[in-house]
Amino acid sequence: MRLLFLAVLRRHTGNAVTAERVRDHLEAAGHVCLLKDACDLESSSEISRFIKAENLEAALALHLYRGGRLLRGHGIPFGIIFGGTDLNEDVNHREKNEVMGKVLEEARFAVAFTESMKETAQTQWPHARGKIYVQSQGVVTVPNAAFSWDTFLHRSGINQSADNLHIFLLVCGLRQVKDPLYLVDVFSEWHREEPNVYMVIAGPEVDPVFTREVQARVKRTAGVRLLGEMPQEDLHAALKNCFAMVNSSVSEGMSAAILEAMDLEVPVLARNIPGNAAVVKHEVTGLLFSDPQEFAQLAKRLVRDPALEKKIVANGREYVRRYHSWQAERDTYQHLVRTLEGGVGE
């Protein structure tokens, strides 16, 4: 089957990684899957021409609003995957909410990453209750065996012996929804008390204007460093070497970086928002903080309590193995896409 897969493909975002992984699952089942950026095909007529030119038989969209709305009315069956923005933000805009409801009427299936996302969607659009499935994101980590931690520290401008350091790694693209500056003041205070603790922010420059703001702030803040984007294998190796992984996002669907850290047996400290709380159970699979002061308390506790660190690392790894299987994700998408075979009304 020839499929159009629409997603918002800003490089190195969670959406792009998810889209590539799902495309691989579908192509492994023998489908031809054309992955296109929804931002490049912004009108219905463009989509229609593309479907005809490529002889496409079905479609899939990552993001109910930003992708799914473009698939209505073309006479080919489609499914959608909810994005975090759909259910955390767009749902609160009346017009977008109505459009998303209409998309769900036409969609043959919809995938939510968590039970709470499914419940939110069912509450908003009760007519879609029978077609929403839960499939957590699958996780695979591939740390680069040749990665040098000393070189990473040197690039970060940290010139201390690696043995005595506690590096907290915040992995995110530089855009406002990731809120990378949320913890810099409280972390800088801690660094002045204990000069062996550092926070390193690692990720690509997604929003150029916001990136300049982050760069300027980090430059004048002790104990916080900023690194650009890294190849995925190096990022996984850096995670494996750091003391803990940090997530300070305002909104998340399901953070791949959190799951990857758990898979790599690294403690997770995450901001207490619905997307994070769905995967991080406080003091079981990680630590959740509601403000910068609570982050500082929990981070200090983690440094001083090896038993707590050992417990959450073991639980996090087991959680990922049990609930975020790459193979289970593959099986689900291959099964759901089979429901798109046969045209509309057949």
C-alpha positions in Angstrom: 0.0 0.0 0.0 1.2 3.5 -0.8 0.8 5.9 2.1 1.2 9.6 2.8 2.5 10.3 6.3 2.1 13.9 7.3 3.9 15.3 10.3 5.5 18.6 11.5 9.1 17.7 10.9 11.2 20.3 12.6 14.6 18.6 12.8 15.6 16.9 16.0 12.2 17.3 17.7 10.4 14.4 19.3 7.8 14.5 16.5 10.5 14.0 13.8 12.0 11.1 15.7 8.6 9.5 16.3 7.6 10.0 12.6 10.8 8.3 11.4 10.3 5.4 13.8 6.7 4.8 12.7 7.6 5.1 9.0 10.3 2.4 9.6 7.6 0.2 11.2 5.3 0.6 8.2 8.0 0.1 5.6 9.1 -3.1 7.3 5.6 -4.4 6.6 6.1 -3.8 2.9 4.2 -0.5 2.6 5.6 2.5 0.7 5.5 5.4 3.2 6.1 9.0 1.9 6.9 11.1 4.9 6.1 14.8 4.3 6.3 17.9 6.4 2.8 19.3 7.0 4.3 22.8 6.8 5.2 22.1 3.1 1.7 21.1 2.1 -0.5 23.7 3.7 -3.5 23.7 1.4 -6.1 21.1 0.6 -5.5 21.5 -3.1 -1.8 20.8 -2.7 -2.5 17.7 -0.8 -5.0 16.6 -3.4 -2.5 17.1 -6.2 0.2 15.2 -4.3 -2.1 12.2 -3.6 -3.0 12.0 -7.3 0.5 12.4 -8.6 1.9 9.8 -6.2 -1.1 7.4 -6.6 -1.5 7.2 -2.8 -4.1 4.9 -1.3 -4.1 5.9 2.4 -2.6 8.4 4.8 -1.5 8.9 8.4 -0.9 12.1 10.3 1.1 12.9 13.4 -0.9 15.7 15.1 -4.7 15.7 14.9 -4.8 19.5 14.1 -1.6 20.4 12.3 -1.6 17.2 10.1 -5.0 15.6 10.3 -7.1 18.6 9.2 -5.2 18.5 5.8 -6.4 14.9 5.2 -10.1 15.5 5.3 -12.2 15.2 2.1 -9.7 13.5 -0.2 -11.5 10.2 -0.5 -8.6 8.1 1.0 -8.8 6.4 4.4 -6.5 7.8 7.1 -5.5 7.4 10.7 -4.0 9.9 13.1 -1.5 10.0 16.0 -2.2 12.6 18.7 0.5 15.1 19.5 1.0 16.7 22.9 0.0 20.1 21.5 -3.4 18.7 20.3 -4.5 17.8 23.8 -2.5 20.3 25.9 -3.1 23.5 23.9 -5.1 23.3 20.7 -8.0 21.6 22.5 -8.6 24.9 24.3 -9.2 26.9 21.1 -12.9 26.6 20.1 -12.3 26.6 16.3 -9.4 24.2 16.4 -11.4 21.9 18.8 -14.2 21.8 16.3 -11.9 21.0 13.4 -10.2 18.2 15.3 -13.6 16.7 16.2 -14.5 16.6 12.4 -11.1 15.0 11.6 -11.8 12.3 14.1 -15.2 11.6 12.5 -13.4 10.7 9.3 -10.3 9.0 10.8 -10.4 5.2 10.9 -8.2 5.1 14.0 -6.4 7.5 16.4 -3.4 6.6 18.6 -2.7 8.2 22.0 0.6 7.8 23.7 -0.9 7.4 27.2 -4.2 6.5 28.9 -4.6 10.1 30.2 -4.3 11.4 26.6 -6.9 8.9 25.5 -9.2 10.0 28.4 -8.8 13.6 27.5 -9.6 12.9 23.8 -12.7 10.8 24.7 -14.0 13.5 27.0 -13.6 16.2 24.3 -14.9 14.0 21.4 -17.2 11.3 22.7 -18.1 10.2 19.2 -14.5 8.9 18.7 -14.5 6.7 21.8 -14.4 3.4 19.8 -11.5 4.3 17.6 -8.8 5.6 20.0 -6.0 3.2 20.9 -3.2 3.6 23.4 0.3 2.8 22.2 3.3 4.1 24.2 6.3 5.2 22.3 8.9 2.5 21.7 12.4 3.0 22.9 15.7 2.0 21.4 19.0 3.5 22.6 22.3 3.2 20.8 25.2 4.9 22.7 28.3 5.5 20.6 31.0 3.2 22.0 33.7 5.6 20.8 32.3 8.6 22.7 34.7 10.5 24.9 33.2 11.9 28.1 36.3 14.0 28.7 36.0 15.6 25.3 32.3 16.3 26.0 33.2 18.0 29.3 36.0 20.0 27.6 33.5 21.1 24.8 31.1 22.2 27.6 33.9 24.3 29.2 34.1 22.1 32.3 37.7 21.7 33.2 37.5 19.5 36.3 38.2 15.9 37.0 35.3 13.8 35.8 35.5 11.7 39.0 34.1 14.4 41.3 31.5 15.9 38.9 27.8 15.7 39.0 26.5 16.7 35.5 22.8 17.2 35.1 21.9 17.0 31.4 18.9 18.9 30.1 18.1 17.5 26.6 15.8 19.8 24.5 15.5 21.8 21.3 15.8 25.5 22.1 12.2 26.7 22.0 10.0 28.2 24.5 7.8 25.2 25.2 10.9 23.4 26.5 11.6 26.2 29.0 15.4 25.5 29.2 15.9 28.6 31.4 13.4 27.5 34.1 16.1 26.1 36.4 19.2 28.2 35.6 19.0 30.6 38.5 18.5 27.9 41.2 21.2 25.7 39.6 23.6 28.6 39.5 23.0 29.2 43.3 23.7 25.5 44.0 26.9 25.6 41.8 28.2 28.5 43.9 27.8 26.4 47.0 29.1 23.2 45.4 31.3 23.9 42.4 31.3 20.3 41.2 27.6 20.4 40.1 26.8 21.6 36.6 23.8 21.7 34.3 24.5 21.2 30.6 21.7 22.1 28.1 22.1 20.1 25.0 20.0 20.4 21.8 19.5 22.1 18.5 18.6 25.7 17.8 15.0 25.4 16.8 13.8 28.9 17.5 16.6 31.4 16.4 15.3 34.4 18.4 14.8 32.3 21.6 18.2 30.6 21.1 19.9 34.0 21.3 18.1 34.7 24.6 19.2 31.4 26.0 22.8 31.9 24.9 23.0 35.4 26.5 21.5 34.1 29.8 23.7 31.0 30.0 26.8 33.1 29.2 26.4 35.1 32.4 25.2 32.2 34.6 27.7 30.2 36.7 27.4 26.4 36.6 25.2 26.2 33.5 26.6 25.3 30.0 25.1 25.2 26.6 25.9 22.7 23.8 24.5 22.6 20.3 22.9 19.5 18.7 24.6 16.2 18.8 24.2 13.0 16.8 21.7 10.7 18.5 24.4 8.1 19.4 26.6 10.7 21.1 23.6 12.1 23.0 22.8 8.6 24.3 26.4 8.2 25.3 26.4 11.5 27.1 23.2 10.6 28.9 24.8 7.3 30.0 27.7 9.2 31.5 25.8 12.1 33.2 24.6 12.0 36.8 20.9 12.7 36.0 18.7 13.8 33.1 16.5 16.9 33.5 13.2 17.8 31.7 11.8 21.3 32.4 9.2 21.5 29.6 5.9 23.4 30.0 4.1 20.8 27.8 5.0 17.3 26.6 3.1 14.5 24.8 5.6 11.9 25.8 9.3 12.8 26.2 11.5 10.4 24.2 14.5 11.8 26.1 13.0 10.7 29.5 12.4 7.2 28.2 15.9 7.0 26.7 17.4 8.1 30.0 15.5 5.4 31.8 16.6 2.8 29.3 20.2 3.9 29.8 19.8 3.6 33.6 20.1 7.3 34.3 18.0 9.0 37.0 15.3 11.4 35.7 14.2 14.7 37.3 11.2 16.0 35.4 8.8 18.9 35.7 5.4 17.8 37.1 3.2 18.3 34.0 0.7 15.7 32.7 2.9 14.3 29.9 5.8 13.7 32.3 3.7 12.5 35.2 2.3 9.8 32.8 5.7 8.1 32.6 7.5 9.3 35.8 6.1 8.1 39.0 7.5 10.2 41.8 10.2 8.4 43.9 9.5 5.2 41.9 10.7 5.7 38.3 12.1 9.2 38.8 11.6 12.5 40.6 8.9 15.1 39.8 9.3 18.8 40.7 6.7 21.6 40.6 9.0 24.6 40.9 12.7 25.4 40.8 13.1 25.3 44.6 11.7 21.8 44.7 14.0 20.8 41.8 17.0 21.9 43.9 15.8 20.0 47.0 15.3 16.8 45.0 18.6 17.1 43.0 20.6 17.6 46.3 18.8 14.6 47.8 19.6 12.5 44.8 23.3 13.4 45.1 23.3 12.5 48.8 21.2 9.3 48.6 22.7 6.5 46.5 20.0 4.1 47.6 17.3 6.4 46.1 19.3 6.7 42.9 19.7 2.9 42.7 16.0 2.3 43.3 14.7 4.8 40.7 17.2 3.7 38.1 16.2 0.0 38.4 12.5 0.8 38.4 12.9 3.2 35.4 14.7 0.5 33.4 12.1 -2.1 34.2 9.2 0.3 33.4 10.7 1.0 29.9 11.3 -2.7 29.2 7.7 -3.5 30.2 5.7 -0.6 28.7 7.8 0.9 25.9 8.7 -2.1 23.8 9.9 -1.1 20.3 8.5 -4.5 19.0 5.1 -3.9 20.6 4.9 -0.4 18.9 5.8 -2.0 15.6 3.1 -4.6 15.9 0.5 -2.0 16.8 1.1 0.3 13.9 1.4 -2.5 11.4 -2.0 -3.9 12.6 -3.7 -0.5 12.6 -2.5 0.4 9.1 -4.1 -2.8 7.8 -7.5 -1.2 8.7 -6.8 1.5 6.0 -6.7 -1.1 3.2 -9.7 -0.8 1.0 -10.9 2.7 0.0 -13.4 4.9 1.7 -16.8 3.3 1.9 -15.5 -0.2 0.9 
